[in-house]
Amino acid sequence: MRNLPLNTLLCTLIACTGLILDDSIALEYTEYSGGLGFPQWEGGRSEIEMADIDQDGNIDLISIGDHGSPYINTDEHGIMVYFGDGDGRWQVYMNGNFGYGGICVGDVNDDGHQDVGYAMHHNYSGNDFGDQLIEVAIGDGTGQNWTPWDDGLASQGEDYGMFATDFGDVDNDGDLDIAATSFGSGNPLQIYLNNEDGTWTHSQAVTPGPNCGMHVFFGDINKDGNLDIATAYQSGTVFFGYGNGQFYPADYNLPSGGTLGHTGPSMGDVDNDGGMDLAFTSSGAVKVWVFDESSTQWVDYTGNLPTTGGYGMTQLCDMNADGYCDVAAGGDGRVTVWTGDGTGNWTGAATYIIENDPDCDFEAFRVGGDADHNGYPDIVHLTDEGGWISSYNHLRFYKETSVATALSIKPMYPKGGELFKSGSVRFIDYLTALPDTGVVTDVKIELSTTGATGPWTVIADDLPANGRHQWTVSEVETSTDCYLRLTVFHGWAFADVITSAPFTIINGVPDVQVTLEPVNPPIVIPAVGGSFDYTIGLVNNEAVPIGCSVWIDVTLPNSSIFGPVINVSLAAPTGAISRVKTQAVPANAPSGDYSYNAYVGIYPSDVWSSESFGFSKSATDFGGGSYTQWWTNFDGFEEEIVGLSTPSSYDLVQVYPNPFNPTAVISFELRVASWVELNVFDINGRTVPVGARHASPMINSWRDAGAHEVTFDGSNLASGIYIYTLTAGDYTATGKMVLMK
């Protein structure tokens, strides 16, 4: 803690109230590349990270080079650190005999120093430092000396160039794990878990290895406290995490990426709900999609972004520091930034030309670090410049040109709405504006779990003002009212800020219970096989949706386990949900007594709650058709069943309230299980337009007999009449609902 003179304290408090003001600017960028001309790069893809590798408070640039590394038509080699001085000058230090790949930065062994993980094509080293396609090396705080920490990495037969990497705590155990993609094609996206002793355990080959765009990022998209993945594989872009190092496909209704996958993907919180969203390019156009947890669907927020332009890479970041996520994109020799408003509207804010040539390709692109401490993110990229015979890569850095006139600090992540699990590792990101960069500066971060007024507990102090802190989420009681207070000390002055909305910390096993009951006990299955109905439900007693797995297996008469016959992942909503389902038992199942077992938790071994009931299979045939497999019609908990009685006919019960502002519940009943499509149109017959919270169709899948309800959100729509149409089997119902704002 600092003891400030009273007059200084009062002046500082008047000047720096801690409020986030709308001080957005017209963005402008200038090159800031002094020293980046050596070594001259060669060609091909790379990754450049912005991080303070030596913890001096200034952003550095870290890479392992492009195709020229090591020593192919260039002096590039090994881990390349361009040390920044905060004034536009960079000086490179290189160590190692390997290269051509991707890199990530973080503290993997919790010693306070920055470490690196990297994946490569050229593992030419004759020693442990650089002889594997995937490696981690721990640093000593200088950014120059590295010790291999990589036993068990690249152990799954990776036989082609690996490439992009990222660090993240995918199993929520308090250390950073690593993901690595392949170079072009051939190898899957690999996940390795950190054992905290220099060894790594392979967790999953997430996706098969067809074509790959060489990108991978961790972030929590569906707000369940588990890290998810955005990548660029032909076989998938988004994969949700179970929280144990395993992932499952989550592209859902995203458009197909084609034979090459979505190009240039990135993550950021576009709608300020606490969950990460997605940007990518498609045929040169920039696309933005937001994930809606309530419908488990992606919503197109592309809005008025350009439909052409030759863009190949994107980055989502709050470039004008106004509290809303913006889009930066590179392609055809230029960079463009569009500022966002959180609802899918975009405004062109800046463009600069590197080379007026559509063949000027982007080989690496990154935003976020603030090299000159003016309070706005900067941009670094690698571009292939020159004619096709003589072209080669150029590393360039562009800073935002504003001059800091007042001391300030602004949170970038978290900002509110996020969910974290105690003991997991996450990153706190912020921006500082320093009027005088020659003054000694440090940052303090505090946590409140009881609201924005505190009391406050220090979680980190005396940090260099470099924009990022690696946080082991505090071991506190579960709270949905958590805030951070960030304070920057600059000589005798200081400024502080409190995050603008609450986030959640979950401690221990979430209070989520599974319920399981047979519909008509006792259950006796004939020798030829048969089926039975059961009710499965979840009761979430937490105040927020909780990410979890629900699975069912069967204990056979010989005590062995068959299954799981069901395994789904979801964000369990608050309150209770239930569904009536059917389970078949085949003829080849042995006769005797069985146990039908349901679990909720993190599959397969982290069980929060379980329930079971028994049934038996007879050795005698007493009628019924033959069954050949353990089929089940379980399809998740897409929306709550509000009643289990079967109606006598199809009926669209009601829309309530109607008129509404801004949400309405559409409730309907099905006489029998049917394929259901529910669409909403405007008065001109067009489906709900781009940028709406729910783009049609709201439902397009199988639904059970019974009563159902879904919520329509018209927050981003104009007042007026909207038409809903429900189709279920041969039945169609249409009606009006009125949005009045």
FENPEQUI-V971353 format. One record per residue. PSI is psi in whole degrees, -180 to 180 (none if undefined). OMEGA is omega in whole degrees, -180 to 180 (none if undefined). BURIAL is I if it has 9 or more other C-alpha atoms within 8 Angstrom, else O. Layout:
PSI OMEGA BURIAL
PSI OMEGA BURIAL
This chain:
147 179 O
143 175 O
104 -176 O
145 173 O
148 -174 O
-44 -178 O
-38 177 O
-41 -180 I
-45 -179 I
-43 179 O
-40 -179 O
-41 180 I
-36 178 I
-42 -177 O
-33 -173 O
91 -174 I
-12 -177 I
0 179 O
146 173 O
111 -178 O
154 178 O
83 -178 O
38 -180 O
155 -173 O
165 167 O
116 -171 O
144 176 I
142 -175 I
146 176 I
150 -177 O
145 -170 O
50 -164 I
21 -179 I
119 -180 O
-9 -178 I
-3 179 I
-14 178 I
135 -8 O
157 172 O
128 179 I
172 -177 I
-89 -179 I
170 179 I
178 -174 I
165 176 I
178 168 I
138 175 I
125 175 I
143 172 I
117 -179 I
154 177 I
87 -170 I
-30 -180 I
7 173 I
39 176 I
4 179 O
-7 -180 O
143 180 I
135 173 I
166 177 I
132 -174 I
137 179 I
172 164 I
22 168 I
180 179 I
-156 -175 I
-23 -179 I
-11 -177 I
125 4 I
134 166 I
39 175 I
101 -177 I
20 -177 O
165 177 I
3 179 I
143 172 I
139 171 I
-152 177 I
120 -177 I
118 177 I
117 173 I
103 -178 I
128 179 I
148 179 I
6 180 I
0 -177 I
25 174 O
11 178 I
138 -176 I
143 178 I
123 -172 I
145 169 I
129 -176 I
141 -178 I
120 176 I
159 -178 I
66 -178 I
176 176 I
-165 -178 I
81 -180 I
-152 -176 I
166 -175 I
153 173 I
161 -173 I
138 175 I
173 -179 I
99 -174 I
-23 -177 I
11 172 O
42 177 O
5 179 O
-7 179 O
152 179 I
132 178 I
172 -179 I
147 169 I
142 -177 I
153 175 I
146 -166 I
168 173 I
-31 -174 I
83 178 I
68 -170 I
-7 -174 O
147 176 I
6 177 O
-176 -172 O
-21 -179 O
86 176 I
16 -177 I
8 179 I
155 179 I
-21 173 I
131 -179 I
159 167 I
138 178 I
133 -179 I
144 -178 I
167 180 I
11 179 I
-8 180 I
-21 -174 O
9 -177 I
-27 -175 I
135 -174 O
141 179 I
124 180 O
139 -178 I
60 -159 I
16 -179 I
129 -180 O
-14 177 I
154 -179 I
42 -176 I
7 -173 O
29 178 O
21 177 O
110 -172 I
12 179 O
168 -176 I
122 169 I
166 -172 I
-105 -171 I
146 -180 I
161 169 I
151 174 I
143 173 I
150 180 I
84 -172 I
-20 179 I
11 172 I
36 -178 I
8 173 O
13 174 I
163 -177 I
131 174 I
178 -173 I
144 172 I
147 178 I
133 176 I
175 179 I
167 178 I
99 175 I
-66 -179 O
172 171 I
-43 -178 I
148 178 I
171 169 I
119 -174 I
140 176 I
128 176 I
138 -178 I
141 -178 I
124 177 I
2 175 O
14 179 O
18 -178 O
0 176 I
156 -177 I
145 179 I
128 178 I
131 -178 I
-47 -175 I
142 162 I
100 -164 I
-42 -176 I
145 176 I
165 -169 I
55 169 I
-151 -177 I
145 -176 I
138 179 I
6 173 I
52 173 I
146 170 I
135 180 I
143 172 I
145 173 I
155 -179 I
104 -177 I
-47 -173 I
15 171 I
44 177 I
7 -180 I
-1 179 I
139 179 I
140 176 I
177 -175 I
137 163 I
131 -177 I
-164 -174 I
45 179 I
150 174 I
-33 -176 I
8 177 I
149 180 I
-41 -174 I
136 177 I
126 -179 I
145 -179 I
142 173 I
-17 -176 I
8 179 I
14 -178 I
2 178 I
150 -176 I
156 179 I
153 -175 I
141 -178 I
31 174 O
-31 -180 I
-117 -175 O
15 174 O
146 175 O
153 -179 O
144 175 O
-1 179 I
-160 -174 O
-13 -179 O
-5 -176 I
167 178 I
133 -176 I
146 172 I
43 -177 I
157 174 I
166 -179 I
148 173 I
161 -178 I
92 -173 I
-40 -175 I
11 175 I
39 178 I
2 180 O
-7 178 I
144 -180 I
149 177 I
-174 -165 I
138 168 I
152 175 I
177 176 I
154 180 I
114 -178 I
39 177 O
-8 179 I
155 179 I
130 -178 I
143 175 I
129 178 I
136 -178 I
138 180 I
129 178 I
109 -176 I
-31 -175 I
-32 -179 O
-3 -174 O
44 180 I
156 172 I
140 -179 I
130 -177 I
113 177 I
19 -178 I
-37 175 I
-125 -174 I
19 174 O
154 -173 I
143 179 O
-8 174 O
174 175 I
-6 177 I
18 -179 I
143 -177 I
-15 180 I
147 179 I
161 168 I
133 175 I
123 -177 I
152 176 I
86 -172 I
-29 179 I
10 172 I
40 179 I
5 179 I
-4 179 O
145 -178 I
138 179 I
173 180 I
129 170 I
140 -179 I
147 179 I
141 177 I
153 178 I
38 174 I
16 -180 I
161 175 I
135 178 I
141 177 I
129 173 I
130 177 I
146 -178 I
166 178 I
8 179 I
-5 -177 I
8 179 I
12 174 I
135 -173 I
141 -179 I
124 176 O
124 -174 O
-26 -178 I
146 171 I
137 170 I
149 -176 O
129 174 O
-50 178 O
125 -176 O
74 -174 I
119 179 O
-15 176 I
3 176 O
95 -174 I
151 176 I
122 180 I
-16 173 I
148 -175 I
125 -179 I
141 174 I
169 171 I
-40 180 I
146 -179 I
94 -172 I
-33 -175 I
7 176 I
42 175 I
1 177 I
11 180 I
142 -178 I
151 179 I
-179 -171 I
136 172 I
143 179 I
161 175 I
121 -176 I
140 179 I
109 -172 I
148 179 I
171 179 O
163 -172 O
-25 179 O
-40 -173 O
14 -177 O
150 172 I
167 -174 I
147 176 I
128 175 I
121 -177 I
144 178 I
133 177 I
128 178 I
153 172 I
135 -164 I
-7 -178 O
149 178 O
129 180 O
122 178 I
-16 180 O
144 178 O
133 177 I
163 173 I
138 -177 I
133 177 I
138 174 I
-35 177 I
132 -6 O
161 176 I
-15 -179 I
142 180 I
-14 -178 I
160 174 I
126 179 I
153 176 I
130 180 I
137 177 I
-12 177 I
163 178 I
129 172 I
167 -179 I
135 172 I
122 -179 I
144 -178 I
167 174 I
142 175 I
139 171 I
119 -175 I
110 -179 I
-30 -179 I
104 -176 O
-8 179 O
-6 -179 O
142 178 O
130 -174 O
139 171 I
168 -171 I
143 173 I
141 179 I
130 -179 I
156 -179 I
137 168 I
136 176 I
10 -177 I
26 177 I
177 -173 I
-6 179 I
3 179 O
-164 5 I
163 -172 O
141 176 O
129 -179 O
127 174 I
-17 175 I
145 -178 O
161 179 I
38 179 O
145 170 I
143 -175 I
67 -175 I
1 172 I
-3 -178 I
139 172 O
131 177 O
114 -170 I
123 165 O
109 -170 I
130 -170 I
144 176 O
88 -179 O
167 175 O
149 180 O
131 -179 O
140 175 I
9 -173 I
48 -176 I
141 177 I
155 170 I
143 169 I
123 -180 I
132 -179 I
131 174 I
128 177 I
127 -174 I
93 -170 I
-125 178 O
-8 -178 O
160 172 I
159 174 I
147 179 I
166 -180 I
147 176 I
135 179 I
145 -165 I
-15 -179 O
156 -177 O
152 169 I
174 -173 I
139 169 I
127 178 I
129 179 I
131 177 I
-165 -178 O
122 178 O
148 -180 I
75 177 O
123 -175 I
142 174 I
141 177 I
146 -176 I
122 -179 I
138 173 I
147 -179 I
-44 -177 O
75 179 O
160 -6 O
154 -177 O
122 175 I
119 -178 O
132 179 I
168 -177 I
-34 -178 I
3 -179 I
168 -179 I
-162 -179 I
163 175 I
157 177 I
150 178 I
159 176 I
124 175 I
138 -178 I
166 174 I
141 173 I
111 179 I
108 -178 I
1 175 O
168 -178 I
-4 -179 O
158 173 O
143 -177 I
127 175 I
134 -176 I
169 170 I
147 171 I
125 179 I
156 -179 I
135 170 I
175 -175 I
127 173 I
117 -177 I
167 -179 I
-26 178 I
12 177 O
2 174 O
161 -177 O
130 174 O
133 177 I
-166 14 O
144 174 I
-17 176 I
138 172 I
106 -180 I
157 176 O
143 -178 I
165 168 I
100 -175 I
122 -180 I
160 177 I
148 -178 I
-157 -173 O
141 173 I
152 179 I
157 178 I
146 173 I
125 -175 I
169 -179 I
137 177 I
129 176 I
149 176 I
121 -174 I
165 -180 I
-30 -177 I
-1 174 O
140 -177 O
154 175 O
154 179 I
-166 -175 I
136 -177 I
161 169 I
129 179 I
118 -165 I
128 177 I
144 -178 I
150 168 I
140 -178 I
-144 175 I
110 -175 I
139 6 I
-13 -166 O
-12 -178 O
92 -175 O
122 177 I
-34 -178 I
151 178 I
154 173 I
156 -178 I
158 165 I
161 -176 I
154 168 I
170 -179 I
157 175 I
125 -176 I
155 172 I
-1 -176 O
139 175 O
122 178 O
42 174 O
164 179 O
161 -180 O
163 -179 O
140 177 I
140 -174 I
-11 -177 I
166 179 O
66 180 I
154 177 O
150 -180 I
21 -178 O
127 -179 O
27 174 O
-164 -178 O
62 -172 I
-41 172 O
161 -175 O
135 168 I
119 -175 I
-8 176 O
143 -175 O
-3 177 I
149 -178 O
121 -180 I
160 -178 I
-17 180 O
168 173 O
143 178 I
126 169 O
100 -166 I
-59 -177 O
164 167 O
123 -178 I
141 -11 I
163 179 O
105 10 I
162 -177 I
160 175 I
113 -6 I
0 -175 I
151 175 I
147 177 I
124 175 I
116 -176 I
133 -180 I
159 180 I
145 179 I
130 178 I
-40 177 I
161 176 O
136 -174 I
161 167 I
125 -173 I
134 170 I
124 180 I
118 -179 I
155 174 I
133 -178 I
155 171 I
-179 -172 I
-18 179 I
6 177 O
8 178 O
143 176 O
160 -177 I
127 -169 I
163 177 O
140 -179 I
-13 177 I
156 180 I
-41 178 I
109 174 I
142 -179 I
152 -5 I
145 176 I
-34 175 I
138 175 I
67 -175 I
180 -178 O
138 177 O
146 -180 O
163 169 O
145 -180 I
-172 -178 I
138 -178 I
160 173 I
146 176 I
156 -178 I
127 175 O
128 -178 I
114 180 I
26 -176 I
-37 -174 I
17 -179 O
157 176 O
154 175 O
147 179 O
-171 -179 O
134 177 I
147 -176 I
129 173 I
145 178 I
122 177 I
126 173 I
126 179 I
107 -175 I
-125 179 O
1 -173 O
138 176 O
134 176 O
140 -178 I
143 178 O
176 -178 O
150 168 O
147 -171 I
123 176 I
119 180 I
115 -180 I
none none O
